[in-house]
Amino acid sequence: MRPELTKNLSINDFTNFYWLKTELQQFCRENNMSPSGSKMELSKRIEVFLTTGDTQHLGAPSKRRSSSKTKAPLTLDTVIRENHRCSQEVRAFFKKAIHPTFHFSTYIQNYFKDNVGKTYRDVVKAWHEEEKRKKQPSYQKEIAPQFEYNRFIRDFFKDLKNNGKSRDDAIAAWKHLKVQPGSNQYRS
C-alpha cells in the first residue's frame, strides 16, 4: 500500500513509490518550496527536503533565462548558446529553414542542450537525420525518464505475452504497479 506523501515520509518510501507531478507540486506548496519545474526537479527538491529539511530557498541559483528576443537576426550560422530557449521566434526560423511542419521534438530539444557551440546549420542536419531514422522499421521514439506511464504502456504492448490485450488491460496493469514499492518499469 502506497503511503501518504507527508513531511514525515521516509526518503526510502518516497523514492520507492510513484508520485504524480500534481502530488509533488502540492507537497512543495504545503512545505514552502517552489512548485515549479519538471517532475524530476520536483522529486529531487523533495528528496533534499526529506533528507535534510532544507527547503532550498537560500543559495539556490536561479536559472537565468535568455531574452526571448535575440539581438541579431537568426541565420544558419547562429551559434547555440547555453540556456538556449526554444522560443516562437526560433520555431518560426526552423519552419522556414526546414519545413512548415517543424516542431521541437525531444530529440531536437536535447540536441540544443547537448551541442552548445554548434550552429543552427547543425540543427537542420540533425533534424533531417532524425527524420530518416523515423522511417526505419526499428525506430523507436525516445520517451524521457519522467514519463514512466508512457514507457510502461509502450513496453506492455511490446511484450508478446500481451498480444491481443487491450489498452484497458495495459492501464489496469499500470494502476496495479504504480501503487507497489520499487521500480515502475514494465516487467513481464
Secondary structure in CASP SS format (residue, H / E / C, confidence):
PFRMAT SS
TARGET T0000
AUTHOR 0000-0000-0000
METHOD secondary structure of the structure
MODEL  1
M C 1.00
R C 1.00
P C 1.00
E C 1.00
L C 1.00
T C 1.00
K C 1.00
N C 1.00
L C 1.00
S C 1.00
I H 1.00
N H 1.00
D H 1.00
F H 1.00
T H 1.00
N H 1.00
F C 1.00
Y C 1.00
W C 1.00
L C 1.00
K H 1.00
T H 1.00
E H 1.00
L H 1.00
Q H 1.00
Q H 1.00
F H 1.00
C H 1.00
R H 1.00
E H 1.00
N C 1.00
N C 1.00
M C 1.00
S C 1.00
P C 1.00
S C 1.00
G C 1.00
S C 1.00
K H 1.00
M H 1.00
E H 1.00
L H 1.00
S H 1.00
K H 1.00
R H 1.00
I H 1.00
E H 1.00
V H 1.00
F H 1.00
L H 1.00
T H 1.00
T H 1.00
G C 1.00
D C 1.00
T C 1.00
Q C 1.00
H C 1.00
L C 1.00
G C 1.00
A C 1.00
P C 1.00
S C 1.00
K C 1.00
R C 1.00
R C 1.00
S C 1.00
S C 1.00
S C 1.00
K C 1.00
T C 1.00
K C 1.00
A C 1.00
P C 1.00
L C 1.00
T C 1.00
L C 1.00
D C 1.00
T C 1.00
V E 1.00
I C 1.00
R C 1.00
E C 1.00
N C 1.00
H C 1.00
R C 1.00
C C 1.00
S C 1.00
Q H 1.00
E H 1.00
V H 1.00
R H 1.00
A H 1.00
F H 1.00
F H 1.00
K H 1.00
K H 1.00
A H 1.00
I C 1.00
H C 1.00
P C 1.00
T C 1.00
F C 1.00
H C 1.00
F C 1.00
S C 1.00
T H 1.00
Y H 1.00
I H 1.00
Q H 1.00
N H 1.00
Y H 1.00
F H 1.00
K H 1.00
D H 1.00
N C 1.00
V C 1.00
G C 1.00
K C 1.00
T E 1.00
Y H 1.00
R H 1.00
D H 1.00
V H 1.00
V H 1.00
K H 1.00
A H 1.00
W H 1.00
H H 1.00
E H 1.00
E H 1.00
E H 1.00
K H 1.00
R H 1.00
K H 1.00
K C 1.00
Q C 1.00
P C 1.00
S C 1.00
Y C 1.00
Q C 1.00
K C 1.00
E C 1.00
I C 1.00
A C 1.00
P C 1.00
Q C 1.00
F C 1.00
E H 1.00
Y H 1.00
N H 1.00
R H 1.00
F H 1.00
I H 1.00
R H 1.00
D H 1.00
F H 1.00
F H 1.00
K H 1.00
D C 1.00
L H 1.00
K H 1.00
N H 1.00
N C 1.00
G C 1.00
K C 1.00
S C 1.00
R H 1.00
D H 1.00
D H 1.00
A H 1.00
I H 1.00
A H 1.00
A H 1.00
W H 1.00
K H 1.00
H H 1.00
L H 1.00
K H 1.00
V C 1.00
Q C 1.00
P C 1.00
G C 1.00
S C 1.00
N C 1.00
Q C 1.00
Y C 1.00
R C 1.00
S C 1.00
END
